[in-house]
Every structure is written in C-alpha cells, then in structure tokens.
Amino acid sequence: MEIFPDLMNSTFSNAKTGFEISLGLTGVLSLWLGFMKIGEQGGVVRGLSRFIGPLFNRLFPELPKNHPVFGTIMMNLSANMLGLDNAATPMGLKAMGQLQEENKSKDTASNAQIMFLVLNTSGLTIIPVSIMVYRAQFGAANPADIFIPILLATFFSTLAGILSVAFVQKIKLWDNVILSYLGGLTAIVCGLIYWLSTLPKDQIKSISLVGSNVILFSIIIVFLLAAIRKKVNVYDAFIDGAKEGFQIAIKIIPYLVAILVAIGLFRTSGAMDFIVGGIKSLFVYFNLDARFVDALPTALMKPLSGSGARGMMLELFSNPDFGVDSFAAKIASTVQGATDTTFYIIAVYFGSVGIKKTRHAIGCGLIADLAGIIASIVIGYMFFG
C-alpha cells in the first residue's frame, strides 16, 4: 500500500520540479534571446543562413530559400555539439518560434518543425564536457575515455534521425548538396576524432572545457561588434529579445509540468525495474552477455528525462558494486552523451508555440534515441568490453 503515497509524493514533487525548471530557464532565456536579437539586427544570423542555406533548403523544403531561421538552427545545433546547454535551449526555442511563423496549421507540427526537433533529440555532441566532469568528480582513472565512444554513438543517432524524417517526408537524400555537406561533416568529425585520439586524456579535457567557453564568449563578441558596425541600438535590441525569453519561459510551464509528472509516475510505479529485470532474465536464459543491462535504466530514462537519466548514471557511479570505471557505468556515460531527451524537448519546444498535434515527431525522435542507445552498447563492447 506504500506505493500510493509514493505515487502522490512523486506527482507533487515533479510538478514543483517542472515549475522550478521553467523559472530557472527565465534568466537564461532572457539573456540568450537578448543576444540573439542583437545578432539578428547585426546581420550575423542572416550570414549563417546563407552559409548553411543550400543544405537546409533541401532538408526543410517547405521554407523559403535562405530563411533567417537557418542561422538560428545552425547556432542551436552548434551549441548542442559543444555541450553548451545554456545557449542551445534559448536558440532552439527561438528557432521553433520562427518556424511557427511559417506554419499554416498552428496547432499541428509542420514538416520543418519535426525535422528541427529530431535534429535536437538526436543530441549530436562533439565535446561532452559535463559527463567528463562527473566522471572526474567520482574518481575515474581516465575521465575522458568515453569521449570517442560518445562522439561515434551520437553521430549514428543523428544520422538515424535525419534518415527517418527524410523517409517519412519523402526528402531525397541522394542529392549532391546533401551528400557534400554530410560527407564534409563526417570528414570533420573523423578528423577531430583522429586528432584528439593522439592527445593525452587530461589535455582533451582541458581543450573541451576551455574551447567551449571561448567559443561561447566569441559568439557574444561577434554579435556585439556586428551590431555596432551596423549602428544598432544594442541595449534596445537586447531588451526586446529578453522580453521574448521571459514570455516563452512562462508559456512552457504547463507542458513541462505535465511531462515531468508522467515520467515521475512511470519511475515510481516500478515499471522501469520490471522492464529491466525482464530483459536481464531473457539474456541470462540464453547464456548471453548481460553486463550492459545494468546501464539500461539510464538508457530507458534518457528519452523521458535528462535529469532522470543523469541520476541513474550517477547512481551507477556511486554504487560500490559497480563504480565509475565499471563496464556498466561507461555504457551509461556513453548513452547519456549519445542522445537527447525526446519527450522533454517535445514538451518544451512544441509547448512554447502551442503545438498539440506532434504527427511523426515522437516516432522519429525515438528512432534516433534507439539508434544512439544501440550504438552506445555496441561501441561500448568495442572500447570497454
């Protein structure tokens, strides 16, 4: 009978958490959307749109050519790649608002919005700073040893997301422009992997931490200089953008509370333990290697809640039966960095513009998540098994 009080406590606790997250986002959204407005008026965002336009014109065929949103999307994805969550979310919400302006059915997700959302849920990450920091805090022998596995797994996750959306939306991927951009990105990723693999682990961590913050600060400086060059009133532009950030933060509260309460009930009810236990029993029955199953709570929670998945990962780190350098902990670390939180992103991004009919967004997002999880397990056996 204790389950019912636990369920009710979970409901109230997660409702409070949803509100606190939204409240915490208010300052960050106001700050970054203020800078985004400066970048827009300074012409930086439009310049990015022209650069990435040829590729995005094909991935987002519904939008006008070289639409200004392409620059915002590029900045959002770049922030995600660098692990800059505080910058990625505001830019993503700004992009979703711009896409909503082109959406003819305001309560239904457009093809362009779904493609953008799945690109986010795939969680393409080049520098997983936070995970390396957590591993260092728990005394990992080599905190950065999950760097290359995460980079490979997140790349497959993103590729699966793009392919699934392209299949549903009938986007022709065998196009010279698409192949050139994706091929170029693949070459850059492989080159980065090779270069970083030649460096000591401690140096990789230092480059990740310093590089991410230098890039972030450089973006702010470029925005300001571009605006000054065009004689933009920087203060007024910042205030206009900050007001948008505050309004968005208030708007997402009910959507965020709803999804977090549902996730909390799923965890507290014991459904996750039941699923994980069943999978482990199945692998043991067939005499298969079931070591990865101990990392499945992180994998199953990842599409539902980023903080929940992080909590599952940290539980493995602190568990004396496993520890931060155990096989299961390294698999969990790779999963944590390989994909993003599908249901959270859908709740926040679609909720910010009032989208209620998600169409194939959830399905394609989960395909990207599943690809990232499977890749994490397979690559984990290659690197750590």
FENPEGI-V737172 format. One record per run of one state. SS is the DSSP state (h for helix, s for strand, l for the rest). FROM is the first residue (numbers start at 0). LEN is the number of residues. If there is no record, write none. Layout:
SS/FROM/LEN
SS/FROM/LEN
This chain:
l/0/1
h/1/41
l/42/1
h/43/16
l/59/9
h/68/13
l/81/3
h/84/17
l/101/6
s/107/1
l/108/2
h/110/11
l/121/7
h/128/9
l/137/9
h/146/23
l/169/6
h/175/22
l/197/3
h/200/29
l/229/4
h/233/18
l/251/1
h/252/16
l/268/2
h/270/15
l/285/5
h/290/12
l/302/3
h/305/13
l/318/8
h/326/12
l/338/3
h/341/12
l/353/3
s/356/1
l/357/3
h/360/24
l/384/1
